[in-house]
Amino acid sequence: MAKGFDLEHAPGHLIRRAHQRSVAIFMEETAEFDITPVQFAILNALIERPGEDQVTLAGRVAFDAATSGSVIGRLEAKGLIRRAADAADKRRKLLWVTPLGEQLAQQMRRTVRRVQNRIVNGLDRDEREQLIALLHKLVLHADDAP
């Protein structure tokens, strides 16, 4: 009889489960803010680089450029970011965090640090560093596959 696929040792399955856990912890800890992990990433990326265009921003936060428009629209509707057409190219949309958005991101940072610690709470310091290094390596070389 053929044995089933070994999900317990499949990297893709384990990464998906870790991602589910990560998002669940984030949403639990940050429920009062009504912000998703991607929205938090967008706010922080724009605080670092105000006036960035929508397509470049999507690439920086590793989010699909087409889908990012709806996420940006929700942040804009909440008054957390401002979007304007580029004077040089009206098709290009530039983005800025509003004072309200910056205040919210600041308020969330301590909670999000706690989220990050909860995500890896079963690992010791060396294991945490190793996990981060391996995830960086995986992400960095994601497009190197034949």
C-alpha positions in Angstrom: 0.0 0.0 0.0 1.4 3.4 -0.9 2.2 5.7 1.9 0.7 9.2 1.9 2.6 12.4 1.4 4.6 13.4 4.5 3.2 16.8 5.4 4.9 16.9 8.7 8.2 17.3 7.0 7.2 19.3 3.9 8.7 22.8 3.9 5.8 24.4 2.1 3.2 22.9 4.4 5.2 23.9 7.5 5.8 27.5 6.2 2.0 27.8 5.5 1.2 26.6 9.0 3.8 29.0 10.5 2.3 31.8 8.4 -1.2 31.0 9.7 0.1 31.0 13.3 1.9 34.3 12.7 -1.2 36.0 11.3 -3.4 34.6 14.0 -1.1 35.9 16.7 -0.8 39.3 15.0 -4.6 39.6 14.7 -5.2 38.5 18.3 -2.6 40.9 19.8 -3.5 43.9 17.5 -7.3 43.5 17.4 -7.9 46.9 18.9 -6.1 48.6 16.0 -8.1 46.9 13.2 -5.0 46.7 11.0 -3.7 43.6 9.1 0.0 42.6 9.0 0.2 43.8 5.4 -1.4 47.2 6.3 1.1 47.5 9.1 4.0 46.8 6.8 2.7 49.4 4.3 2.4 52.1 7.0 5.9 51.5 8.2 7.4 51.3 4.7 5.8 54.7 3.9 7.1 56.2 7.1 10.6 55.2 6.0 10.1 56.4 2.4 7.3 59.0 2.1 6.0 59.8 -1.4 6.9 56.3 -2.8 4.9 55.1 -5.7 2.4 52.3 -5.3 4.2 49.7 -7.5 7.5 50.2 -5.8 5.9 50.0 -2.4 4.2 46.8 -3.3 7.6 45.3 -4.2 9.2 46.5 -1.0 6.6 44.9 1.2 6.5 41.8 -1.1 2.8 42.1 -1.9 1.1 41.7 -5.3 0.9 45.2 -7.0 -2.6 44.5 -8.3 -4.0 43.5 -4.9 -2.1 46.2 -3.0 -4.4 48.8 -4.6 -7.3 47.5 -2.5 -5.2 47.4 0.7 -4.1 50.9 0.0 -7.7 52.0 -0.7 -8.7 50.6 2.7 -5.9 52.5 4.5 -6.9 55.6 2.6 -10.5 55.2 3.6 -9.4 55.0 7.2 -7.5 58.3 6.8 -4.2 56.6 7.4 -2.5 57.3 4.1 -2.9 59.9 1.4 -2.6 59.0 -2.3 -1.9 61.5 -5.1 -1.1 61.3 -8.8 2.6 62.0 -9.7 2.8 65.4 -11.4 5.2 64.0 -14.0 3.2 60.9 -14.7 -0.6 60.9 -13.8 -0.8 57.1 -14.1 1.7 56.8 -11.2 0.2 57.0 -7.7 2.4 58.4 -4.9 1.7 57.7 -1.2 2.2 59.3 2.2 1.3 58.3 5.7 -1.0 60.8 7.3 -0.3 62.1 10.9 -3.1 59.7 12.1 -1.5 56.8 10.3 1.9 57.6 11.7 0.5 57.8 15.2 -1.3 54.5 14.8 1.9 52.8 13.5 3.8 54.2 16.5 1.2 52.9 18.9 1.3 49.5 17.3 5.1 49.0 17.4 5.3 47.7 21.0 2.5 45.3 20.4 4.0 44.1 17.1 7.3 43.5 18.9 5.4 41.3 21.4 3.8 39.5 18.4 7.2 38.7 16.9 8.4 37.3 20.2 5.3 35.2 20.6 5.8 33.8 17.1 9.2 32.3 18.1 8.5 31.7 21.8 9.4 28.1 21.6 13.0 28.8 20.3 16.0 29.9 22.3 18.1 32.9 21.2 20.4 30.9 18.9 17.5 29.1 17.3 15.7 32.4 16.7 18.8 33.9 15.0 19.2 30.8 12.9 15.5 30.8 11.9 15.7 34.5 10.8 18.9 33.8 8.9 17.4 30.8 7.1 14.2 32.7 6.3 16.2 35.6 4.9 18.2 33.2 2.8 15.0 31.5 1.5 13.4 34.8 0.6 16.5 36.3 -0.9 16.9 33.3 -3.2 13.2 32.7 -3.9 13.6 33.7 -7.6 16.8 31.8 -8.2 15.1 28.5 -8.8 15.5 27.0 -12.3 
